[in-house]
């Protein structure tokens, strides 16, 4: 009935239906489902928290390898099925260019209804499949203990814990992801953190300290869990032994302490600062660094060398309004040997869908990582 009413405006042969119209109607059909989930998600999460209390830092995560494998396989099948249905819907939509479709009201309405069903259903199944696979990978994520963390060279990934949810997102399947390389690529199904780890694992295994209250670790970096009241000594040891520290800029107390500790223990050439979200997040971090160093300098009063904040470069002029979609990693600060710190723009604002735009940003990412690796090799050859 509803689809019939939607099809009634097309009973006039003078009205032409293009791909944009079909996409808009499909989005309108999916919007109520998304709204229902957003409204019900807090209640569902609260119910889950009541049924399954959060584990402590020393207790095992609630991972199930069999469930993870099942979710991952189911997700792969659903994404393949959803993609096939969406492609079939696009093929049916091409039928509107056939003059014979417009000769019969029933054929025209039936074609329109089938187009909506296949496009909407295919996209919905595809997105559900991606979520299933993502959840399955969390059950299969690696959790390490404090005893085996230094068995090989590693990259330490430090960030405010609330950024884990930001890095858990996946790019839309129809929009280019800079770290993936090309649209609709297999990496397109990975989370932002998984893509980040894929790039940095060329420098060593990537380790992160997990939130002590999370039941299941996020996929991407290997997780190490520490007690809430005694985490700083272990993190300090991790910083001292890391080949490279990747720090996400943030103005939380823990992140600022980690930044001061990295500056105290390591040469700045073994540090990379990533900027998540909007330019103002980096500016907040830059503003909070001075007071944080002043506080920590009092702890080491009289020690040499004195603890001073490094100079952080200003970001390039980027208008936040020009960022037409949510962007996680858009810049990084690098500290070359015997040079001033550099700000690298790793993701250009707006939609990155044109081949020229894509090649430009990908080349920046590749050049940045190659320069970091070259500098680390040179640093290690001197020691």
C-alpha positions as CSV (number, residue, x, y, z in Angstrom):
1,X,0.0,0.0,0.0
2,X,2.7,2.5,1.0
3,X,4.8,1.6,-2.0
4,X,1.8,1.9,-4.2
5,X,1.2,5.4,-2.9
6,X,4.8,6.3,-3.4
7,X,4.6,5.1,-7.0
8,X,1.4,7.0,-7.7
9,X,3.3,10.3,-8.5
10,X,5.0,8.5,-11.3
11,X,1.7,7.7,-13.0
12,X,2.2,10.8,-15.1
13,X,4.5,9.9,-18.0
14,X,5.8,13.5,-18.0
15,X,7.6,12.9,-14.7
16,X,11.0,11.4,-15.1
17,X,12.7,9.4,-12.4
18,X,16.5,9.5,-12.2
19,X,19.0,7.8,-10.0
20,X,19.1,10.8,-7.6
21,X,15.4,10.6,-7.0
22,X,15.6,6.9,-6.2
23,X,18.5,7.5,-3.8
24,X,16.6,10.2,-2.0
25,X,13.5,8.1,-1.6
26,X,15.6,5.1,-0.4
27,X,17.3,7.4,2.2
28,X,13.9,8.5,3.4
29,X,12.8,4.9,3.9
30,X,16.0,4.1,6.0
31,X,15.9,7.3,8.1
32,X,13.1,6.0,10.5
33,X,15.0,2.9,11.2
34,X,18.1,4.9,12.1
35,X,16.0,7.2,14.3
36,X,14.5,4.3,16.2
37,X,17.9,2.9,16.9
38,X,19.3,6.2,18.1
39,X,16.4,6.6,20.5
40,X,16.5,3.0,21.8
41,X,20.2,2.5,22.0
42,X,20.7,4.2,25.4
43,X,18.0,2.0,26.9
44,X,19.4,-1.2,25.3
45,X,22.9,-0.4,26.6
46,X,21.6,0.3,30.1
47,X,19.8,-3.1,30.1
48,X,23.0,-4.8,28.9
49,X,25.0,-3.1,31.7
50,X,22.5,-4.4,34.3
51,X,22.6,-7.9,33.0
52,X,26.4,-8.1,32.4
53,X,28.5,-6.1,34.9
54,X,31.6,-4.6,33.6
55,X,34.8,-6.6,34.4
56,X,37.7,-5.3,36.5
57,X,41.1,-4.5,35.0
58,X,42.6,-7.9,36.1
59,X,39.7,-10.1,35.0
60,X,39.5,-11.6,31.5
61,X,37.5,-9.8,28.8
62,X,34.2,-11.4,27.9
63,X,35.4,-12.6,24.5
64,X,34.1,-15.7,22.8
65,X,36.2,-16.9,19.8
66,X,33.4,-19.1,18.4
67,X,30.9,-16.3,18.5
68,X,33.4,-13.9,17.0
69,X,34.1,-16.3,14.1
70,X,30.4,-16.8,13.6
71,X,29.6,-13.1,13.6
72,X,32.5,-12.4,11.2
73,X,31.4,-15.1,8.7
74,X,27.8,-14.0,8.9
75,X,28.8,-10.4,8.4
76,X,30.8,-11.3,5.3
77,X,27.9,-13.2,3.8
78,X,25.4,-10.4,4.6
79,X,27.7,-7.7,3.0
80,X,28.0,-9.8,-0.1
81,X,24.3,-10.4,-0.2
82,X,23.5,-6.7,0.4
83,X,25.9,-5.6,-2.3
84,X,24.4,-8.0,-4.8
85,X,20.8,-6.8,-4.0
86,X,21.9,-3.2,-4.2
87,X,23.5,-3.8,-7.6
88,X,20.3,-5.6,-8.7
89,X,18.3,-2.6,-7.6
90,X,20.6,-0.2,-9.6
91,X,20.1,-2.5,-12.6
92,X,16.3,-2.4,-12.2
93,X,16.5,1.4,-11.9
94,X,18.1,1.6,-15.3
95,X,14.8,0.2,-16.7
96,X,13.3,3.7,-16.3
97,X,15.1,4.8,-19.4
98,X,13.2,2.2,-21.4
99,X,10.2,3.9,-23.1
100,X,8.1,0.8,-22.6
101,X,8.1,1.3,-18.9
102,X,6.2,4.5,-19.2
103,X,3.5,3.0,-21.4
104,X,1.9,1.1,-18.5
105,X,1.1,2.4,-15.1
106,X,1.4,-1.0,-13.5
107,X,4.8,-1.8,-15.1
108,X,6.1,1.7,-14.0
109,X,4.9,1.4,-10.4
110,X,6.1,-2.2,-10.2
111,X,9.6,-1.2,-11.5
112,X,9.7,1.7,-9.0
113,X,8.7,-0.5,-6.1
114,X,11.2,-3.2,-7.0
115,X,13.9,-0.5,-7.2
116,X,13.1,0.7,-3.7
117,X,13.0,-2.8,-2.3
118,X,16.3,-3.9,-3.8
119,X,18.2,-0.6,-3.2
120,X,16.9,-0.1,0.4
121,X,17.0,-3.7,1.4
122,X,20.4,-4.2,-0.1
123,X,21.9,-1.2,1.6
124,X,20.3,-2.2,4.9
125,X,21.6,-5.8,4.7
126,X,25.0,-4.5,3.7
127,X,25.3,-2.2,6.7
128,X,24.0,-4.8,9.1
129,X,26.6,-7.2,7.7
130,X,29.4,-4.7,8.3
131,X,28.3,-4.3,11.9
132,X,28.1,-8.1,12.5
133,X,31.7,-8.5,11.1
134,X,32.9,-5.6,13.2
135,X,31.5,-7.0,16.4
136,X,33.0,-10.4,15.5
137,X,36.4,-8.9,15.2
138,X,36.1,-7.5,18.7
139,X,35.6,-11.0,20.1
140,X,38.8,-12.1,18.2
141,X,40.9,-9.0,19.2
142,X,44.2,-9.7,20.8
143,X,44.6,-9.0,24.6
144,X,48.1,-9.2,26.0
145,X,49.5,-9.3,29.5
146,X,52.2,-7.1,31.0
147,X,54.7,-10.0,30.9
148,X,54.8,-10.4,27.1
149,X,54.5,-6.8,26.0
150,X,58.3,-6.3,25.2
151,X,58.9,-9.5,23.2
152,X,59.4,-7.5,20.0
153,X,59.5,-3.9,18.8
154,X,56.2,-2.1,19.3
155,X,54.4,1.1,18.6
156,X,52.5,2.5,21.5
157,X,49.1,4.0,20.7
158,X,48.0,6.5,23.3
159,X,44.7,8.4,23.2
160,X,41.8,9.7,25.3
161,X,39.5,6.7,25.9
162,X,36.5,8.4,24.5
163,X,38.2,8.5,21.1
164,X,37.8,4.7,21.0
165,X,34.2,5.1,20.0
166,X,35.2,7.6,17.3
167,X,37.8,5.2,15.9
168,X,35.2,2.4,16.0
169,X,33.3,4.0,13.2
170,X,33.5,2.8,9.6
171,X,33.5,5.0,6.5
172,X,30.3,5.0,4.5
173,X,30.6,2.3,1.7
174,X,30.1,4.9,-1.0
175,X,32.6,7.5,0.2
176,X,36.4,7.3,-0.2
177,X,38.5,6.4,2.9
178,X,42.0,7.9,2.6
179,X,43.6,5.1,4.6
180,X,41.9,2.4,2.6
181,X,43.2,3.5,-0.8
182,X,40.1,3.2,-3.0
183,X,36.3,3.1,-2.6
184,X,34.5,-0.2,-2.1
185,X,37.9,-1.8,-1.2
186,X,38.1,-4.6,1.4
187,X,39.7,-2.2,3.8
188,X,36.5,-0.1,3.5
189,X,34.9,-2.5,5.9
190,X,37.5,-1.9,8.6
191,X,37.2,0.6,11.4
192,X,39.2,3.7,11.6
193,X,41.5,2.2,14.2
194,X,42.0,-1.0,12.2
195,X,43.1,1.1,9.2
196,X,45.4,3.2,11.4
197,X,47.0,0.0,12.8
198,X,47.4,-1.4,9.3
199,X,49.5,1.6,8.4
200,X,51.6,1.8,11.5
201,X,52.3,-1.9,12.0
202,X,55.0,-1.6,9.4
203,X,57.0,0.0,12.2
204,X,56.2,-2.7,14.8
205,X,53.2,-4.3,16.6
206,X,50.8,-1.7,17.8
207,X,49.9,-1.8,21.5
208,X,47.3,0.3,23.4
209,X,46.1,0.4,27.0
210,X,42.4,-0.5,27.0
211,X,39.7,1.1,29.1
212,X,39.5,-1.0,32.3
213,X,35.6,-1.0,32.2
214,X,35.1,-2.3,28.7
215,X,33.8,-5.9,28.4
216,X,35.2,-6.6,24.9
217,X,38.3,-4.9,23.5
218,X,38.1,-2.8,20.4
219,X,39.6,-4.3,17.3
220,X,42.8,-2.8,16.0
221,X,45.7,-2.3,18.4
222,X,46.5,-5.1,20.9
223,X,45.0,-4.2,24.2
224,X,46.7,-4.2,27.6
225,X,44.5,-3.7,30.7
226,X,45.8,-1.9,33.8
227,X,44.2,-1.1,37.2
228,X,42.7,2.4,37.5
229,X,44.7,3.4,40.5
230,X,48.1,2.2,39.4
231,X,48.5,2.7,35.6
232,X,51.0,5.4,35.4
233,X,54.2,3.4,36.3
234,X,53.3,0.7,33.6
235,X,52.5,3.3,31.0
236,X,55.8,5.1,31.8
237,X,57.7,1.8,31.2
238,X,55.8,1.3,27.9
239,X,56.7,4.7,26.7
240,X,60.4,4.2,27.6
241,X,60.6,0.9,25.6
242,X,58.5,1.9,22.6
243,X,60.0,2.3,19.2
244,X,57.5,5.0,18.4
245,X,54.7,6.7,20.4
246,X,51.5,7.7,18.5
247,X,49.6,10.1,20.7
248,X,46.1,11.4,19.9
249,X,45.8,15.1,20.9
250,X,43.4,15.7,23.7
251,X,42.9,17.9,26.7
252,X,42.1,15.2,29.2
253,X,44.2,14.9,32.3
254,X,45.5,11.4,31.3
255,X,46.5,12.4,27.8
256,X,48.3,15.5,29.0
257,X,50.2,13.4,31.6
258,X,51.2,10.9,28.9
259,X,52.4,13.7,26.6
260,X,54.6,15.2,29.3
261,X,55.9,11.7,30.1
262,X,56.8,11.1,26.4
263,X,58.7,14.4,26.3
264,X,60.5,13.5,29.5
265,X,61.6,10.0,28.5
266,X,62.0,10.0,24.7
267,X,63.5,12.1,22.0
268,X,60.7,14.0,20.2
269,X,61.7,12.3,16.9
270,X,60.1,9.1,18.3
271,X,56.7,10.9,18.8
272,X,53.8,11.5,16.4
273,X,50.8,13.5,17.5
274,X,47.6,12.6,15.6
275,X,44.7,15.1,15.4
276,X,41.2,13.6,15.5
277,X,38.0,15.4,14.7
278,X,38.0,19.1,14.1
279,X,40.9,21.6,14.1
280,X,39.6,23.1,17.4
281,X,40.4,19.9,19.2
282,X,44.1,20.3,18.4
283,X,44.0,24.0,19.4
284,X,42.5,23.0,22.8
285,X,45.3,20.5,23.3
286,X,47.9,23.1,22.3
287,X,46.5,25.5,24.8
288,X,46.4,23.0,27.6
289,X,50.0,21.8,27.2
290,X,51.6,24.8,28.9
291,X,49.7,24.4,32.2
292,X,50.2,20.6,32.2
293,X,54.0,21.0,31.9
294,X,54.1,23.6,34.6
295,X,52.3,21.2,36.9
296,X,54.7,18.3,36.1
297,X,57.8,20.5,36.2
298,X,57.2,20.9,40.0
299,X,57.5,17.2,40.4
300,X,61.0,17.3,38.9
301,X,62.2,20.6,40.3
302,X,66.0,20.7,40.4
303,X,66.5,17.8,37.9
304,X,68.3,18.3,34.7
305,X,67.4,18.7,32.0
306,X,64.4,20.8,33.0
307,X,61.0,19.7,31.7
308,X,59.8,22.2,29.1
309,X,56.9,21.9,26.6
310,X,58.0,21.5,23.0
311,X,56.9,24.0,20.4
312,X,53.7,22.8,18.6
313,X,53.0,24.2,15.2
314,X,49.8,25.9,14.3
315,X,47.5,23.9,12.0
316,X,47.0,25.1,8.4
317,X,44.0,27.3,7.8
318,X,41.1,24.9,7.3
319,X,37.5,25.9,7.6
320,X,35.5,23.4,9.6
321,X,32.4,24.1,7.6
322,X,34.3,22.8,4.5
323,X,34.5,19.4,6.2
324,X,31.3,18.0,4.7
325,X,31.5,14.7,6.6
326,X,32.9,13.4,9.8
327,X,36.6,13.0,9.5
328,X,38.6,11.2,12.2
329,X,42.3,11.6,11.3
330,X,42.9,14.8,9.4
331,X,46.4,15.9,10.5
332,X,49.6,14.9,12.4
333,X,52.5,16.6,14.0
334,X,56.0,15.2,13.3
335,X,59.3,16.2,15.0
336,X,62.1,15.7,12.5
337,X,65.7,15.4,13.7
338,X,67.3,18.8,14.3
339,X,64.4,20.6,12.6
340,X,61.3,22.5,13.6
341,X,58.2,20.4,14.1
342,X,56.0,19.9,11.1
343,X,52.2,19.8,10.7
344,X,51.1,17.3,8.0
345,X,47.6,17.5,6.6
346,X,46.7,13.9,6.0
347,X,43.1,14.3,5.0
348,X,41.8,17.1,2.9
349,X,38.4,18.7,3.8
350,X,35.2,17.8,2.0
351,X,34.4,14.7,0.0
352,X,37.5,12.8,-1.3
353,X,35.9,11.0,-4.2
354,X,37.6,12.3,-7.3
355,X,40.6,10.3,-8.5
356,X,42.9,13.3,-8.4
357,X,42.0,14.2,-4.9
358,X,42.4,10.6,-3.7
359,X,45.8,10.3,-5.3
360,X,47.0,13.5,-3.7
361,X,45.9,12.6,-0.2
362,X,47.2,9.0,-0.4
363,X,50.6,10.3,-1.6
364,X,50.7,12.6,1.5
365,X,50.0,9.6,3.8
366,X,52.6,7.5,2.1
367,X,55.2,10.2,2.2
368,X,54.5,10.9,5.8
369,X,54.9,7.3,6.9
370,X,58.0,6.8,4.8
371,X,59.6,9.9,6.4
372,X,58.8,8.6,9.9
373,X,60.3,5.1,9.1
374,X,63.4,6.6,7.6
375,X,64.0,8.8,10.7
376,X,63.5,5.9,13.1
377,X,66.0,3.8,11.2
378,X,68.5,6.6,11.2
379,X,67.9,7.1,15.0
380,X,68.4,3.4,15.7
381,X,71.6,3.2,13.6
382,X,73.2,5.9,15.8
383,X,72.6,4.1,19.0
